[in-house]
Amino acid sequence: MEPQYSWGAHIPFTVSNPIPAAGIAAAITADEGTPPDPDTNFYLRNIQAMNENNIGFAAHITLGDGVHIDGTHIASTIVGLKPSSRGRITISSARIENGPIIDPNYYATELDRYAWRTGLRNITELMLGNTTLGRGIIASETPPKGFEPMTLDSTDEYLDSRIAHGAFSTYHPMGSCSMGKVVDTDLRVIGVDGLRVVDASIIPIPFGAHLQSPTYALAEHAAAIIARDTDDLKTVLS
C-alpha cells in the first residue's frame, strides 16, 4: 500500500442531514413536557443539519475484534451537530494546578437520542437497503462484542443501547463560555477586568458545521477588536 493512504482521515464521503420535524417535535415534547412552538423553537423554525454522516473506505483499528484493515471492512460514523444535552463544568478546588470537573452529559435528552437513531437508520438503509452498497457490496455490519448486527428492523431500544455503548466525543467542544452569559460582544469576560476569551467556547449555540473555520474568523474578529481598543487607549493616554 502506498504510504500516503495511511495519512489523515479515510473519509471520502461526508454528508450533513436534517431529521424529520415531526420526530423532533415529539422528542422535545418528551423532554420538556409540552409541545414546542414550530415557529420559534430553535430546532424547528427552519430546516437544518442535525447529523453529519461519514463513510470511509478503511476500517478503523479501534473498532474491535473481527474488524480488519485489509479491504474486507469499511467504516461509517455519525456526528451529532446540534446537541440539546447540556453538561457542567465546575472547579474541583481553589488550587490552580487542580483541573476542573467536567460532566459532558452526552445524550441525556430524547432529542439527541432520536437524532442519532435517525442517523443510524439512514446509514443502515444506505449500507443494507436497496442501494448500490446494499445490493452488491455490504454483506452485514460487524458489531461490537455482545451485540447483534444492525438491520433495517432494529428497534429504538437496540439503537439506544448501541449509542450508549459506542458514542464518544470527536473533541470539538464549544459553548462553555458562551457569549451573552460569560462574555460580552467584545469578548470580554463579564464582571472581570482585563480578560477576554477568544476560542470556540464563546459560541453560544450549536450549529451544523465544523468549528475550525468559524474559530479562525472569530480570532480575526478578536484581533480587530483588541487593536481598536488598543488604539483607543493610546489616544486617551496621549
C-alpha positions in Angstrom: 0.0 0.0 0.0 1.3 3.5 -0.8 2.2 5.3 2.3 0.0 8.4 1.6 -3.0 6.2 2.0 -2.3 6.0 5.7 -2.3 9.8 6.2 -5.2 11.7 7.5 -8.8 10.5 7.8 -10.0 7.9 5.4 -13.3 9.7 4.8 -14.0 10.4 1.1 -17.7 11.0 1.7 -19.3 13.4 4.2 -23.0 14.4 4.1 -24.9 16.5 6.6 -28.6 15.6 7.0 -31.7 17.1 8.6 -34.1 14.8 10.5 -37.9 14.7 10.3 -39.6 17.7 12.0 -42.4 15.5 13.4 -39.9 13.4 15.3 -38.0 16.4 16.6 -41.3 17.8 17.9 -42.2 14.5 19.6 -38.7 14.2 21.2 -38.8 17.8 22.5 -42.3 17.2 23.9 -40.9 14.1 25.7 -38.0 16.2 27.1 -40.0 19.3 28.1 -43.5 18.0 28.8 -45.2 20.4 26.4 -45.2 20.6 22.6 -42.8 23.1 21.1 -43.8 26.1 19.0 -42.6 25.3 15.5 -42.3 29.0 14.6 -39.9 29.9 17.5 -38.2 26.7 18.6 -34.5 26.6 17.7 -34.7 23.1 16.2 -38.0 23.6 14.3 -38.1 27.1 13.0 -36.1 26.1 9.9 -34.7 23.0 8.2 -31.1 22.5 9.5 -28.4 19.8 9.5 -28.6 17.7 12.7 -26.2 14.9 11.8 -23.0 14.5 9.8 -22.6 11.1 8.2 -19.2 10.0 7.2 -18.2 6.9 5.1 -14.5 5.9 5.0 -13.3 3.1 2.8 -11.0 1.8 5.5 -11.8 0.2 8.8 -10.7 1.9 12.0 -8.2 0.0 14.1 -10.1 0.7 17.3 -13.3 -0.9 16.2 -12.5 -4.2 18.0 -12.4 -7.9 17.3 -13.2 -9.2 13.8 -12.6 -5.8 12.1 -9.5 -5.9 9.8 -7.9 -3.2 7.7 -7.4 -5.5 4.7 -10.2 -4.4 2.4 -12.9 -6.6 3.9 -14.4 -3.8 6.0 -15.3 -0.1 5.6 -16.3 2.3 8.3 -19.1 4.8 8.9 -19.6 7.4 11.6 -22.3 9.8 12.7 -21.7 13.1 14.3 -24.4 14.9 16.3 -24.1 18.5 15.1 -26.7 20.2 17.4 -26.9 18.5 20.7 -29.6 19.6 23.2 -28.0 17.9 26.2 -26.1 20.2 28.5 -23.1 19.3 30.6 -21.5 21.1 33.5 -18.0 22.4 34.3 -17.2 23.1 37.9 -14.0 23.7 39.9 -12.5 20.9 42.0 -10.7 23.2 44.4 -9.2 26.7 44.7 -5.8 25.4 43.7 -4.9 26.4 40.1 -3.0 23.1 39.5 -6.2 21.1 40.0 -8.2 20.6 36.9 -11.9 21.3 36.6 -14.6 18.7 36.9 -16.2 18.1 33.5 -19.5 16.3 33.1 -20.4 16.3 29.3 -23.8 14.6 30.0 -23.8 13.1 26.5 -27.2 12.1 25.0 -29.2 12.9 28.1 -32.2 14.1 26.0 -34.6 12.2 23.9 -34.0 14.7 21.1 -30.3 13.8 20.9 -31.1 10.1 21.0 -33.8 10.5 18.3 -31.3 12.4 16.1 -28.7 9.6 16.5 -31.2 6.8 16.0 -32.3 8.5 12.8 -28.7 8.8 11.7 -28.1 5.1 12.4 -31.2 4.1 10.4 -30.0 6.3 7.5 -26.6 4.6 7.5 -28.2 1.2 7.8 -30.5 1.9 4.9 -27.6 3.1 2.8 -25.4 0.0 3.6 -28.1 -2.7 3.6 -31.1 -1.4 1.8 -32.0 -1.1 -1.9 -28.8 0.8 -2.8 -25.6 0.0 -4.7 -23.9 -0.8 -1.4 -26.8 -2.8 -0.1 -27.4 -4.8 -3.2 -23.8 -5.8 -4.0 -21.1 -4.7 -1.7 -22.0 -4.8 2.0 -22.9 -8.1 3.5 -23.7 -7.0 7.1 -22.4 -5.0 9.9 -19.6 -6.3 12.1 -21.0 -5.2 15.5 -19.1 -4.7 18.8 -18.8 -7.8 21.0 -22.1 -8.7 22.7 -24.3 -7.1 20.0 -26.2 -8.5 17.1 -25.6 -6.7 13.7 -27.8 -3.7 13.0 -30.6 -4.4 10.5 -33.3 -2.4 8.7 -35.7 -3.5 11.5 -33.5 -2.7 14.6 -35.7 -1.3 17.4 -35.3 2.0 19.2 -34.2 0.2 22.3 -31.5 -1.6 20.4 -30.2 1.5 18.7 -30.2 3.4 22.1 -28.1 0.6 23.6 -25.6 0.9 20.7 -25.4 4.7 21.3 -24.8 4.2 25.0 -22.1 1.6 24.2 -20.2 3.2 21.3 -20.8 7.0 21.3 -17.7 9.2 22.0 -16.6 12.8 21.7 -14.9 14.0 18.5 -13.2 16.7 20.6 -14.9 19.7 19.1 -16.1 21.3 22.4 -17.8 24.7 22.4 -20.2 26.8 24.5 -18.7 26.7 28.0 -18.0 30.5 28.0 -21.0 31.4 25.8 -21.5 35.0 24.5 -24.2 36.7 26.5 -23.7 34.7 29.6 -19.9 34.6 30.2 -18.5 37.1 27.7 -20.0 40.2 26.0 -20.0 41.1 22.3 -16.4 42.4 22.6 -15.3 39.0 24.0 -14.7 40.5 27.5 -15.5 38.2 30.5 -18.5 39.8 32.2 -17.5 41.1 35.6 -13.8 40.6 35.2 -11.5 43.5 34.1 -8.8 42.9 31.5 -9.8 39.3 30.5 -11.1 38.2 27.1 -11.9 34.7 25.8 -11.2 34.0 22.1 -11.9 30.4 21.2 -14.8 28.1 20.3 -16.1 28.2 23.9 -17.8 31.5 23.4 -20.0 30.3 20.6 -23.5 30.4 22.2 -25.5 27.8 20.2 -24.5 24.7 18.3 -24.6 24.9 14.5 -24.4 22.4 11.7 -20.8 22.7 10.7 -17.2 22.1 12.0 -15.8 24.6 14.3 -12.4 25.2 12.7 -13.4 27.9 10.1 -15.7 29.9 12.5 -12.9 29.9 15.1 -10.4 31.3 12.6 -13.0 34.0 11.8 -13.5 34.6 15.5 -9.8 35.1 16.0 -9.5 37.6 13.2 -12.5 39.5 14.6 -11.0 39.4 18.1 -7.7 40.8 16.8 -9.6 43.7 15.2 -11.5 44.4 18.4 -8.3 44.3 20.5 -6.4 46.5 18.0 -9.3 49.0 18.1 -9.4 49.1 21.9 -5.6 49.4 22.0 -5.7 52.4 19.6 -8.5 54.0 21.6 -6.4 53.6 24.8 -3.3 55.1 23.1 -5.4 58.1 22.1 -6.7 58.5 25.7 -3.2 58.3 27.2 -1.7 60.7 24.7 
